[in-house]
Amino acid sequence: MLRIGLTGGIGAGKSTVSAAFSECGGIIVDGDVIAREVVEPGTEGLNQLVEAFGEDILLPDGALNRPALAAKAFQDDDTRALLNGIVHPLVGKRREEIIAAVSEDTVVVEDIPLLVETGMAPMFPLVVVVTAPEEIRVTRLIKRGMDEADARARIAAQATEEQRRAIADVLLDNSGSQGELVEKARDLWYSRVLPLAHNIRTRACVPAAHHLAPYRASWAEDAARIIKRIEMACGATASRVDHIGSTAVPGMDAKDIIDIQVTVASLEDADALAEPLTHVGFPRRQDITADTAHTDDPVKWRKRFHCAADPGRPAHIHIRVDGWPNQQFALLFTDWLRANPGVREDYLQAKRHASTTSDYVGAKEPWFLDAYRRAGQWATTTGWRP
């Protein structure tokens, strides 16, 4: 089963995307619908809200008076946190009950308005954020009958666009027509969502890039999202998770592949992470079990290797043992490149040459044999520590 997260600010157009995904075959688990369900008359949720906010949030028939609740709950951060602390756990419990009932080959779209606020984004292999300029959103809300001041207050009470962008693997811009948004959603479903679901189910990796690309600031942003995903999947088993390699060096050309190192206490711990990492979109490659050894102790250059199932974001995940030379060198090499422009240029030339050969990795090995020594000398001279 593939579970993807869908979110967007009020008035952004999330419901349109949700409907398009449903038409494509996705099973929609709507946070708004569940949030209404868990506070219906006679529920534990409604009883807790009355206890927290008073009897005057009820209508004469005993149902929840939502405007009355909003007037109290959106006064400040404390009252909003009180509301969220009651509703979110109940919504989460009901969501899991619904998901447990669907088949394993299903793509489940979890429509969660407060995905940023709940901190749930890293649990999904893919997060889709629907976005639109604030003034367009306000206009849409007014057309729905909402007062302008209320519309702006609701927008201000939610996560900022910057916060949503930080968790987004995909941004769907809805500043145009509804039809345009539907087409974007459908294209995303068939070009990325379904291939991702297939790759996770079959434990397949996306093909690696074969050419060098100019440095992109987005590499750091992509790495940050991947790291959060890995940290959630690994828990305490990972002692640290780092963005390494050329894409971690500002200004350096690189293959469009994010390299991440996960540090663990043993290879047994690394093996235990195979399933958790697959669930968040990083299946293991059984054919890669070690780095090229630069010492007489090849045993301590062993590792476990995972790769991205998402065709929209190639990535390599290297799981290495804390203190082993390959784990140390990955951290040292990245810092060495960051600190030395001349080394960066030297390495770039070596990569450009290797990219013209049929064996990219093998063609770089002579350069790395010398680099291992040079980087070690730099570490000694500067007092570098991982």
C-alpha positions in Angstrom: 0.0 0.0 0.0 1.2 3.5 -0.8 0.0 6.3 1.5 0.6 9.8 0.2 0.0 13.1 2.0 -2.1 15.9 0.5 -2.5 19.3 2.0 -3.0 22.9 1.3 -4.2 26.1 2.9 -7.9 26.9 3.1 -9.1 28.1 -0.3 -6.0 26.7 -2.1 -7.9 24.0 -4.0 -7.0 20.9 -2.1 -10.5 19.5 -2.5 -10.2 19.7 -6.3 -7.0 17.7 -6.3 -8.5 15.2 -3.9 -11.5 14.7 -6.2 -9.1 14.3 -9.2 -7.1 11.7 -7.4 -10.3 9.8 -6.4 -11.3 9.7 -10.1 -7.9 8.2 -10.9 -8.5 5.4 -8.5 -7.1 6.7 -5.2 -8.8 6.0 -1.9 -9.3 9.3 -0.2 -9.1 9.6 3.6 -10.3 13.1 4.2 -9.2 14.7 7.4 -12.0 17.3 7.3 -14.7 14.6 7.0 -13.1 12.6 9.8 -12.8 15.7 12.0 -16.6 16.2 11.6 -17.3 12.6 12.3 -15.4 12.4 15.6 -17.3 15.4 17.1 -20.8 14.3 16.2 -23.5 14.2 18.9 -22.8 11.4 21.4 -19.1 11.1 20.6 -16.2 11.2 23.0 -14.8 14.1 21.0 -17.9 16.4 21.4 -18.0 15.7 25.1 -14.3 16.7 25.4 -14.9 19.9 23.5 -17.9 20.9 25.7 -15.8 20.2 28.8 -12.9 22.4 27.4 -14.9 25.3 25.8 -18.3 25.3 27.5 -21.9 24.3 26.7 -22.4 27.4 24.5 -20.6 25.7 21.7 -23.7 23.5 21.2 -26.7 24.1 19.0 -30.2 23.6 20.5 -30.3 20.1 19.1 -27.0 19.1 20.8 -24.9 19.3 17.6 -21.6 21.3 17.5 -22.0 25.0 16.7 -18.9 25.3 14.6 -18.8 29.1 14.4 -19.2 29.4 18.1 -16.3 26.9 18.7 -14.2 28.8 16.1 -14.8 32.1 17.9 -13.4 30.6 21.1 -10.7 28.2 19.7 -9.0 30.7 17.3 -8.5 33.4 19.9 -4.9 32.6 20.5 -2.2 29.9 20.2 -3.2 28.3 23.6 -6.9 27.9 22.7 -6.0 26.6 19.3 -3.6 24.1 20.8 -6.3 23.0 23.2 -8.6 22.3 20.3 -6.0 20.4 18.3 -5.0 18.4 21.3 -8.6 17.1 21.6 -9.4 16.5 17.9 -6.1 15.4 16.3 -5.7 12.2 18.4 -9.3 11.2 17.6 -8.8 11.9 13.9 -5.6 9.9 13.8 -7.2 6.9 15.5 -10.1 6.9 13.1 -7.8 7.4 10.1 -5.8 4.3 11.0 -9.1 2.3 11.3 -10.1 3.3 7.8 -6.7 2.5 6.3 -6.5 -0.9 7.9 -9.7 -1.9 6.0 -8.4 -1.2 2.5 -6.5 -3.7 0.3 -2.7 -3.8 0.1 -2.5 -2.8 -3.5 -4.3 0.5 -2.9 -3.0 4.0 -3.2 -4.4 5.9 -0.2 -4.5 9.7 -0.4 -4.6 11.2 3.1 -6.2 14.6 2.8 -4.8 16.4 5.9 -5.4 20.2 6.1 -3.0 20.5 9.1 -0.3 18.3 7.8 2.4 20.8 8.8 1.0 21.4 12.2 0.6 17.8 13.1 4.2 17.0 12.1 3.0 13.9 10.1 4.6 14.8 6.8 7.8 12.6 7.1 5.7 9.4 7.5 4.6 9.7 3.8 6.8 8.7 0.8 5.3 11.6 -1.1 3.7 14.8 0.1 1.6 16.9 -2.3 0.9 20.6 -1.4 -1.7 22.6 -3.3 -0.8 26.3 -3.3 -2.2 29.6 -4.5 -1.5 33.3 -3.7 -3.3 34.6 -0.6 -5.4 37.2 -2.4 -6.8 34.5 -4.7 -7.6 32.3 -1.8 -9.4 35.2 0.0 -11.4 35.9 -3.1 -12.5 32.3 -3.4 -13.5 32.1 0.3 -15.6 35.3 0.0 -17.4 33.8 -3.0 -18.2 30.8 -0.8 -19.9 33.2 1.6 -17.2 33.8 4.2 -16.6 37.2 5.6 -13.3 38.7 4.4 -12.0 39.3 7.9 -12.8 35.7 8.9 -11.2 34.4 5.7 -7.9 36.2 6.5 -8.1 35.1 10.1 -8.4 31.5 9.0 -5.5 31.8 6.6 -3.3 33.4 9.3 -4.2 30.7 11.8 -2.8 28.0 9.5 0.8 27.2 8.5 2.5 29.7 6.3 3.2 29.0 2.6 6.9 28.7 3.5 6.2 26.0 6.0 4.1 24.1 3.5 6.7 24.4 0.8 9.3 22.9 3.2 7.4 19.6 3.4 6.3 19.5 -0.2 7.7 16.9 -2.6 5.3 18.3 -5.2 3.8 21.8 -5.3 0.6 22.1 -7.4 0.0 25.7 -8.3 -3.6 26.6 -8.4 -3.5 30.3 -9.4 -5.2 29.4 -12.7 -8.4 27.6 -13.5 -9.9 24.6 -11.9 -9.5 22.7 -15.1 -5.8 23.4 -15.2 -5.4 22.1 -11.7 -7.3 18.9 -12.5 -5.0 18.3 -15.4 -1.9 18.9 -13.2 -3.3 16.4 -10.7 -4.0 13.7 -13.3 -0.5 14.1 -14.8 1.1 13.8 -11.4 -0.9 10.7 -10.6 0.2 8.8 -13.7 3.7 10.1 -14.0 4.8 9.9 -10.4 2.2 8.5 -7.9 1.5 5.2 -9.7 5.2 4.6 -10.6 6.1 5.2 -7.0 3.5 2.8 -5.8 4.8 0.2 -8.2 8.4 0.7 -7.2 7.7 0.3 -3.5 5.6 -2.8 -4.1 8.3 -4.4 -6.2 11.2 -2.9 -4.2 12.6 -1.2 -7.4 14.8 1.8 -7.6 14.5 4.7 -10.1 17.3 4.9 -12.6 20.3 7.0 -11.5 21.2 10.1 -13.4 24.1 9.8 -15.8 25.1 13.4 -16.4 26.4 16.3 -14.3 24.0 19.1 -13.5 24.7 22.7 -12.4 24.4 23.1 -8.6 20.8 23.6 -7.4 19.8 25.2 -4.1 16.8 22.8 -4.1 19.2 19.9 -3.4 19.6 21.1 0.2 15.8 21.4 0.5 15.2 17.9 -0.9 17.9 16.5 1.4 16.2 18.1 4.4 12.9 16.4 3.6 14.6 13.0 2.9 16.5 13.3 6.2 13.3 13.9 8.2 11.7 10.9 6.5 14.6 8.7 7.3 14.8 9.9 10.9 11.2 9.1 11.5 11.6 5.7 9.9 14.8 4.8 11.7 14.0 6.2 15.1 16.7 5.7 17.7 18.5 3.1 15.5 20.1 5.9 13.6 22.6 7.9 15.6 22.9 10.5 12.9 21.6 11.2 9.4 23.7 13.4 7.1 23.5 14.9 3.6 26.8 13.9 2.0 28.5 14.0 -1.4 28.6 16.6 -4.1 25.0 17.7 -3.8 25.8 18.7 -0.2 28.5 21.1 -1.4 27.2 24.6 -2.3 28.1 25.7 -5.8 29.3 22.3 -7.0 28.1 20.6 -10.1 26.8 17.0 -9.5 24.7 14.2 -10.6 21.1 14.9 -9.7 21.1 12.3 -6.9 20.8 13.2 -3.2 23.3 11.1 -1.2 22.4 10.5 2.5 24.4 8.7 5.1 22.7 6.9 8.0 25.0 6.1 10.9 24.1 3.0 13.0 25.9 0.9 15.6 26.1 -2.3 13.6 25.3 -4.0 10.3 22.6 -5.9 12.2 21.0 -2.6 13.0 21.3 -1.6 9.3 19.5 -4.8 8.3 16.7 -4.1 10.7 16.0 -0.8 8.8 15.2 -2.5 5.5 11.4 -2.6 6.0 11.0 0.8 7.7 13.0 2.5 4.9 11.1 0.7 2.2 7.8 2.0 3.7 8.9 5.6 3.3 10.1 5.1 -0.2 13.7 3.7 0.0 14.0 0.0 -0.9 17.2 -1.8 -0.3 19.5 -2.9 -3.1 20.9 -6.3 -2.3 23.7 -6.2 -4.9 25.6 -3.4 -3.2 27.1 -4.4 0.2 30.3 -2.4 0.4 32.3 0.7 -0.6 35.6 0.4 -2.4 38.1 -0.2 0.3 41.1 2.2 0.6 42.8 0.3 3.4 43.8 -3.3 4.2 40.6 -3.9 6.2 37.8 -4.2 3.6 35.4 -5.6 6.2 35.1 -2.2 7.7 34.1 -0.7 4.3 30.9 -2.8 4.3 27.5 -1.0 4.3 23.8 -1.4 3.4 22.5 0.6 0.4 19.0 1.8 -0.3 17.7 4.0 -3.2 14.7 6.1 -4.0 11.5 4.6 -5.4 10.2 8.0 -6.3 10.9 8.8 -9.9 10.7 12.5 -9.2 13.6 12.5 -6.7 16.5 10.1 -7.1 18.4 9.5 -4.0 21.0 7.0 -2.5 20.9 6.0 1.1 24.2 4.7 2.5 23.9 2.9 5.9 27.3 2.7 7.6 28.6 1.7 11.0 29.6 4.4 13.4 33.4 4.8 13.5 34.2 2.6 10.5 36.5 4.2 7.9 33.8 4.5 5.2 31.4 6.3 7.6 34.2 8.6 8.7 35.4 9.3 5.2 31.9 10.2 3.9 31.7 13.0 6.4 35.3 14.1 6.0 35.1 14.1 2.2 32.1 16.4 2.2 33.6 18.8 4.7 36.9 18.8 2.8 35.2 19.7 -0.4 33.2 22.5 1.3 36.4 24.0 2.7 38.6 23.8 -0.3 37.6 25.4 -3.7 40.7 24.0 -5.4 39.8 20.5 -4.4 36.3 21.0 -5.6 37.5 22.0 -9.0 40.0 19.1 -9.1 37.2 16.7 -8.2 34.8 18.2 -10.8 37.4 17.6 -13.5 37.7 14.0 -12.5 33.9 13.6 -12.5 33.7 15.2 -16.0 36.2 12.8 -17.3 34.5 9.8 -15.6 31.1 10.8 -17.1 32.6 10.3 -20.6 33.4 6.6 -19.8 31.3 3.5 -19.5 32.3 3.0 -15.9 31.7 6.2 -14.0 32.5 4.8 -10.5 35.6 2.9 -11.7 37.0 5.8 -13.6 37.0 8.0 -10.4 38.8 5.4 -8.3 42.4 6.6 -9.1 41.4 10.1 -8.1 39.9 8.8 -4.9 42.9 6.8 -3.9 44.9 10.0 -3.7 42.0 12.0 -2.3 41.7 9.6 0.7 45.3 10.4 1.6 45.0 14.2 1.0 41.7 14.5 2.9 43.3 12.6 5.8 46.2 15.1 5.9 43.7 18.0 5.8 41.8 16.5 8.8 45.1 16.1 10.8 46.2 19.7 10.0 42.9 21.3 10.8 41.9 19.1 13.7 38.8 18.0 11.9 36.3 15.8 13.8 33.1 14.2 12.4 
